[in-house]
Amino acid sequence: MKLIAIEEHFLIKAVEDEWKNFADPNDPTHKLHVGEIGNRLNEIGDTRLQLMNETGVDVQVLSLTSPSLHNLGPESVALARVTNDYVAEIVRKTPERFQGLAALPMAVPNQAANELTRSVNQLGLKGAMVCGRTREKNLDHPDYWELFDCAQTLGVPLFIHPQIPQKAVRDVYYSGFDELTDLAFSTFGLGWHYEAGIQFVRLVLAGVFDRFPNLQIILGHWGEVILFYTERLAALSRVTKLDKPFMDYIRQNLSVTASGMFSQSYLQRSVDIIGTDRILFSTDYPYQYRPGRQARTFVEATNLNPEDKDKFSFANWERLTSVPTR
């Protein structure tokens, strides 16, 4: 059984340096990219391949880690090209082990679609990863509708990855403890997941999927809270003027992935809501790396039948990105 992990991260020095040059003093995210995590983010070679083999992953789909290029400025256009060229070269050298998602210059919206087109048509990348909000601008802002049109036309997905909530939000909801607890609470503890899930809800409410009905979105961590509150979200249909019930957008425009949360109950919850055609596998390397073939063991231990197990492990991803199933 082939195992493709679709949310596996890296970081290049050019982006890391730019983060330092234009760092928001209120954003402590850089503290998550130190030590062994930092070393593994910066390495795509023998060590990464060894760890992939150890955990049972055949293919990693590479993506620039959060907050990507969102909080930069005009320089993000050139950095996106550098980043995507770097990923494409790795894929070219080792296509049997790596694929890639593009990083986009979301701070320069009129260039995002151009870079997605270049990345897919010229570089062979499989879609793009975005981090939702760009400063004060949510993903549903009209400036990004050209990008949605482009992704729909190209037939590639957009992965909405979490980023840290704004400082004002953190101050109200995620502060009052020690520094590291505040950071963890506002990121991987909870804040990230509301941040990303809300961006998908905003896309629905803004009518993005009514305008672009074939646009496909991916959320990590089993749907970034969305799938655990579908009954409440469905009630929004009472007041919205959307073309379809809210749940239809979840079932027709959203796929979810594990992000290293190897929970059989979360997997089953996802299958119950969106079915087996919209579940994807990922380990969230290096943040959730586990040794001992845990990735493959998790998939093998599921209650899915053989066909659905293949869907989860590789076939859904290949269908979503138009790669013929082998």
C-alpha positions as CSV (number, residue, x, y, z in Angstrom):
1,M,0.0,0.0,0.0
2,K,1.4,3.4,-1.1
3,L,1.3,6.0,1.6
4,I,1.3,9.7,0.6
5,A,1.6,12.3,3.4
6,I,0.2,15.5,2.1
7,E,1.1,18.1,4.8
8,E,4.8,17.9,5.3
9,H,6.7,21.1,5.9
10,F,10.1,22.7,5.2
11,L,11.7,26.1,5.6
12,I,14.4,27.7,3.5
13,K,17.0,30.2,4.7
14,A,15.8,33.0,2.3
15,V,12.4,32.9,3.9
16,E,13.7,32.5,7.4
17,D,16.0,35.6,6.9
18,E,13.1,37.6,5.5
19,W,11.0,36.7,8.5
20,K,13.7,38.1,10.7
21,N,14.1,41.3,8.6
22,F,10.4,42.0,8.6
23,A,9.4,40.3,11.8
24,D,6.3,41.4,13.6
25,P,7.4,42.0,17.2
26,N,4.0,40.7,18.3
27,D,4.4,37.4,16.5
28,P,6.2,34.7,18.5
29,T,5.8,31.9,15.9
30,H,9.5,31.8,15.2
31,K,10.0,30.2,18.6
32,L,8.3,27.0,17.2
33,H,11.0,26.6,14.6
34,V,14.1,26.0,16.8
35,G,16.1,23.0,17.9
36,E,15.5,19.6,16.2
37,I,12.3,21.0,14.6
38,G,14.2,23.7,13.0
39,N,16.9,21.4,11.8
40,R,14.4,19.0,10.3
41,L,12.5,21.9,8.6
42,N,15.7,23.0,6.9
43,E,16.8,19.6,5.7
44,I,15.3,17.7,2.7
45,G,17.8,14.9,2.1
46,D,19.1,11.8,3.6
47,T,17.8,12.4,7.2
48,R,14.3,13.2,6.0
49,L,14.2,10.2,3.8
50,Q,15.4,8.0,6.6
51,L,12.7,9.3,8.9
52,M,10.1,8.8,6.2
53,N,11.2,5.2,5.8
54,E,11.2,4.7,9.6
55,T,7.6,5.9,9.9
56,G,6.4,4.2,6.7
57,V,5.7,7.1,4.5
58,D,6.4,6.6,0.8
59,V,5.8,10.2,-0.5
60,Q,5.9,13.6,1.2
61,V,4.0,16.5,-0.3
62,L,6.2,19.5,0.7
63,S,4.9,22.8,1.8
64,L,6.5,26.0,3.3
65,T,5.7,26.1,7.0
66,S,3.5,28.7,8.6
67,P,3.2,31.6,8.4
68,S,4.6,31.2,4.9
69,L,4.9,34.5,3.0
70,H,1.7,36.0,4.3
71,N,3.1,38.6,6.6
72,L,5.8,39.9,4.3
73,G,5.3,42.6,1.6
74,P,6.3,43.1,-2.1
75,E,9.4,41.0,-1.6
76,S,7.1,37.9,-1.2
77,V,6.7,37.8,-5.0
78,A,10.3,37.0,-5.6
79,L,10.5,34.7,-2.5
80,A,7.5,32.7,-3.8
81,R,9.4,32.0,-7.0
82,V,12.6,31.1,-5.1
83,T,10.6,28.8,-2.8
84,N,8.6,27.1,-5.5
85,D,11.6,26.6,-7.8
86,Y,13.4,25.0,-4.8
87,V,10.6,22.6,-4.2
88,A,10.3,21.8,-7.9
89,E,14.0,20.9,-8.2
90,I,13.7,18.5,-5.2
91,V,10.7,16.9,-6.9
92,R,12.5,16.7,-10.2
93,K,15.4,14.9,-8.6
94,T,13.3,12.5,-6.4
95,P,9.8,12.3,-7.9
96,E,9.1,8.9,-6.3
97,R,9.5,10.4,-2.8
98,F,8.4,14.0,-3.1
99,Q,5.7,16.2,-4.5
100,G,5.0,19.9,-3.7
101,L,2.5,22.6,-2.9
102,A,3.2,26.1,-3.9
103,A,3.8,29.1,-1.6
104,L,2.0,32.2,-2.8
105,P,2.6,35.9,-2.4
106,M,-0.7,36.5,-0.6
107,A,0.4,40.0,0.5
108,V,0.4,41.0,-3.2
109,P,-3.0,39.5,-4.3
110,N,-2.7,40.3,-7.9
111,Q,0.4,38.1,-8.2
112,A,-1.0,35.1,-6.3
113,A,-2.9,33.6,-9.3
114,N,0.1,34.2,-11.6
115,E,2.4,32.3,-9.3
116,L,-0.1,29.5,-8.8
117,T,-0.4,29.1,-12.6
118,R,3.4,29.1,-13.0
119,S,3.9,26.6,-10.2
120,V,1.3,24.2,-11.6
121,N,1.8,24.5,-15.3
122,Q,5.6,25.0,-15.4
123,L,6.9,23.4,-12.2
124,G,4.4,20.6,-11.8
125,L,3.3,21.4,-8.2
126,K,0.0,20.0,-7.1
127,G,-1.8,23.1,-5.7
128,A,-1.0,25.6,-3.0
129,M,-0.9,26.0,0.7
130,V,-2.2,29.3,2.1
131,C,-2.3,30.4,5.7
132,G,-5.8,32.0,5.7
133,R,-5.7,35.6,6.8
134,T,-3.1,38.0,5.5
135,R,-2.6,40.6,8.2
136,E,-6.1,42.1,8.6
137,K,-7.4,40.7,5.3
138,N,-9.4,37.4,5.6
139,L,-9.2,34.8,2.8
140,D,-12.7,35.6,1.5
141,H,-11.7,39.2,0.6
142,P,-12.5,40.0,-3.0
143,D,-8.8,40.5,-3.7
144,Y,-8.4,36.7,-3.6
145,W,-11.3,35.7,-5.8
146,E,-8.9,35.8,-8.9
147,L,-6.9,33.1,-7.0
148,F,-10.0,31.0,-6.4
149,D,-10.9,31.3,-10.1
150,C,-7.4,30.3,-11.1
151,A,-7.4,27.2,-8.7
152,Q,-10.7,26.1,-10.0
153,T,-9.6,26.5,-13.6
154,L,-6.4,24.6,-13.0
155,G,-8.2,21.9,-11.1
156,V,-5.9,22.1,-8.1
157,P,-6.7,22.3,-4.4
158,L,-5.9,25.1,-1.9
159,F,-4.8,23.9,1.5
160,I,-5.7,26.3,4.3
161,H,-3.0,26.0,7.0
162,P,-3.3,27.6,10.4
163,Q,-1.3,30.6,11.5
164,I,-1.2,32.3,14.9
165,P,-4.2,34.6,15.7
166,Q,-3.8,38.3,15.7
167,K,-2.3,39.9,18.9
168,A,-5.6,41.5,19.9
169,V,-7.3,38.1,19.8
170,R,-4.4,36.4,21.6
171,D,-4.5,39.1,24.3
172,V,-8.2,38.5,25.0
173,Y,-8.4,34.7,24.7
174,Y,-5.0,33.1,24.9
175,S,-3.0,35.1,27.4
176,G,-2.5,35.3,31.2
177,F,-0.2,32.3,31.7
178,D,3.5,32.0,31.3
179,E,5.1,32.9,27.9
180,L,5.4,29.3,26.5
181,T,1.9,28.4,27.7
182,D,0.4,31.4,26.0
183,L,2.2,30.6,22.8
184,A,1.2,26.9,22.9
185,F,-2.5,27.8,23.7
186,S,-2.7,30.3,20.8
187,T,-1.1,27.9,18.3
188,F,-1.1,24.1,18.4
189,G,-3.1,23.9,21.6
190,L,-6.2,25.5,20.1
191,G,-5.8,28.9,18.5
192,W,-4.4,27.7,15.2
193,H,-7.4,25.4,14.7
194,Y,-10.1,28.0,15.2
195,E,-8.1,30.4,13.0
196,A,-8.0,28.0,10.0
197,G,-11.5,26.7,10.5
198,I,-13.0,30.2,10.6
199,Q,-11.4,31.0,7.3
200,F,-13.2,28.1,5.6
201,V,-16.5,29.2,7.2
202,R,-16.0,32.7,5.9
203,L,-15.4,31.3,2.3
204,V,-18.8,29.6,2.5
205,L,-20.6,32.6,3.9
206,A,-19.1,35.0,1.4
207,G,-20.5,32.9,-1.5
208,V,-17.0,31.8,-2.8
209,F,-18.3,28.3,-3.5
210,D,-21.4,29.6,-5.2
211,R,-19.2,31.6,-7.5
212,F,-16.6,28.8,-7.9
213,P,-18.5,25.6,-7.3
214,N,-15.6,23.3,-8.2
215,L,-13.0,25.0,-6.0
216,Q,-11.5,22.4,-3.6
217,I,-10.2,23.3,-0.1
218,I,-8.2,21.1,2.3
219,L,-8.2,21.5,6.0
220,G,-5.8,19.7,8.3
221,H,-6.3,18.3,11.8
222,W,-9.4,16.5,10.7
223,G,-11.1,19.7,9.6
224,E,-9.8,22.3,12.0
225,V,-12.8,22.0,14.4
226,I,-15.3,22.3,11.5
227,L,-16.4,18.7,11.4
228,F,-17.0,18.6,15.2
229,Y,-19.5,21.5,14.9
230,T,-21.3,20.6,11.7
231,E,-24.7,20.5,13.4
232,R,-24.3,24.0,14.6
233,L,-22.8,25.3,11.4
234,A,-25.7,23.8,9.5
235,A,-28.0,26.1,11.3
236,L,-26.4,29.0,9.5
237,S,-28.6,28.0,6.5
238,R,-31.6,29.5,8.3
239,V,-30.2,33.0,7.8
240,T,-27.9,33.0,4.8
241,K,-28.9,33.5,1.2
242,L,-26.5,30.9,-0.2
243,D,-27.4,28.7,-3.1
244,K,-27.2,25.5,-1.1
245,P,-27.4,24.3,2.5
246,F,-24.2,24.9,4.5
247,M,-23.5,21.2,4.8
248,D,-23.4,20.8,1.0
249,Y,-20.3,23.0,0.9
250,I,-18.6,20.8,3.5
251,R,-19.4,17.7,1.6
252,Q,-18.7,19.0,-1.9
253,N,-15.8,21.5,-1.5
254,L,-13.8,20.3,1.5
255,S,-11.4,17.5,2.1
256,V,-9.7,16.9,5.5
257,T,-6.4,15.4,6.5
258,A,-5.0,13.8,9.7
259,S,-2.0,16.1,10.3
260,G,-0.4,13.5,12.5
261,M,-3.4,13.2,14.7
262,F,-3.6,9.4,14.5
263,S,-7.0,9.0,16.1
264,Q,-9.4,6.3,14.9
265,S,-12.4,8.1,16.4
266,Y,-11.5,11.3,14.6
267,L,-11.1,9.4,11.3
268,Q,-14.5,7.7,11.9
269,R,-16.2,11.1,12.6
270,S,-14.8,12.5,9.4
271,V,-16.0,9.5,7.4
272,D,-19.5,9.7,8.9
273,I,-19.8,13.4,7.8
274,I,-18.0,13.7,4.5
275,G,-17.5,10.1,3.4
276,T,-14.4,8.1,2.4
277,D,-13.7,10.1,-0.8
278,R,-12.7,13.2,1.1
279,I,-10.2,11.9,3.7
280,L,-6.4,12.4,3.2
281,F,-3.4,11.2,5.1
282,S,-0.6,13.4,6.5
283,T,1.9,13.4,9.4
284,D,2.5,17.2,9.8
285,Y,6.3,16.5,9.6
286,P,8.4,17.5,11.5
287,Y,6.0,18.8,14.2
288,Q,4.2,15.5,14.7
289,Y,6.9,13.1,13.7
290,R,6.7,9.7,15.5
291,P,9.1,6.8,15.0
292,G,8.3,3.1,14.8
293,R,6.3,3.0,11.6
294,Q,3.4,4.7,13.4
295,A,2.1,6.4,10.3
296,R,1.7,3.2,8.3
297,T,0.5,1.3,11.4
298,F,-2.3,3.9,11.9
299,V,-3.6,3.4,8.4
300,E,-3.3,-0.4,8.5
301,A,-5.2,-0.5,11.8
302,T,-8.2,1.4,10.6
303,N,-11.6,-0.3,10.1
304,L,-11.8,0.9,6.5
305,N,-12.2,-1.7,3.9
306,P,-9.3,-2.3,1.4
307,E,-10.7,0.1,-1.2
308,D,-11.3,2.9,1.3
309,K,-7.9,2.3,2.9
310,D,-6.4,3.0,-0.5
311,K,-8.5,6.1,-0.9
312,F,-7.2,7.4,2.5
313,S,-3.6,6.5,1.9
314,F,-3.1,7.7,-1.6
315,A,-6.0,7.4,-4.1
316,N,-8.0,10.4,-2.9
317,W,-5.0,12.7,-3.2
318,E,-4.1,11.5,-6.6
319,R,-7.7,12.0,-7.8
320,L,-7.8,15.4,-6.2
321,T,-4.6,16.5,-7.9
322,S,-5.4,14.7,-11.2
323,V,-2.7,12.1,-10.9
324,P,-3.8,8.8,-12.4
325,T,-4.2,6.1,-9.7
326,R,-1.7,3.3,-10.1
